[in-house]
Amino acid sequence: VDYLESAMYYALVDGGLMEYTSKNYSDFLDYVLAGEDYARTIHVYIPVEDQADKQDCYDTAKRIADELAAVTDDQERYSLMCSHIGSAVNKDLTITESGYYFTHNEMGEVYEEAAFSLLEYQTSDVVEYGDGYYVIMRMPIEELYVLMNGEKLLQYYQSAKLGEYEDNIKEN
């Protein structure tokens, strides 16, 4: 399967079906920096580890979402969000201030729908996704981060496009 995915990837690149490759890398960077189809988010994640605690987990996420929504200043809201990320309730220990950079079909549909609907520094209401609840903040795309991590972002983008292509084949 790994071999076939690799072969399909190169067939898509060679056939010109992959929009961005190393040959037009600077165009890809411009695409990311435009931010229309790219997002950067940070979030608080509260997993539901026991169904008996589901309502308590939701209530905690809702309290955080409401607290963030009540703050009108972007920088104050961001600072408050960071304090929640660093708190005991957040269970996603991989999240950093850099956040997650992604395009469509890279994250789960529910997460992406919430993230792409937000303005910069705006926070979501509670988003139920997977086995827990998220409160998401959309962040501005940072040029320096994109330039320094462009190759990794390109790999993730290409992987998402390959997955999208595979999903289309399965559906048809």
C-alpha angles and dihedrals in degrees: 000000000000090000092049093049089050091048091048091049092054091044089054092048094045091045091053092243094120105080097206127038137149087280093067098027095139089055089053091052089051089050091054094045091051085064097200093117096021128074137189118202143171122197150178113236123200112184123208100229095167123029089221087066096047095105092047090051091050091047091052091050091046092051090052093046092049092046091052093045091054092061111089100187114082096215093047090049090049091050091049090048090052090052089054091047088054093046130099093253094064110086099181101095092174095069116104136176087268088064126191122312113201146150130215116306094019098096128032117293095244093050092046094047090054094043097048091049092060129089119225112293091007117128130218129235114246111311116201108210132154111335098338152015131289133198106198132199120194113221131197118265108254115218095209092053091049093049093048095044101031096118092054091046089050091053091051091046092050091047090052091049091049089051090049090050091049091049091052090051091050092049093050 
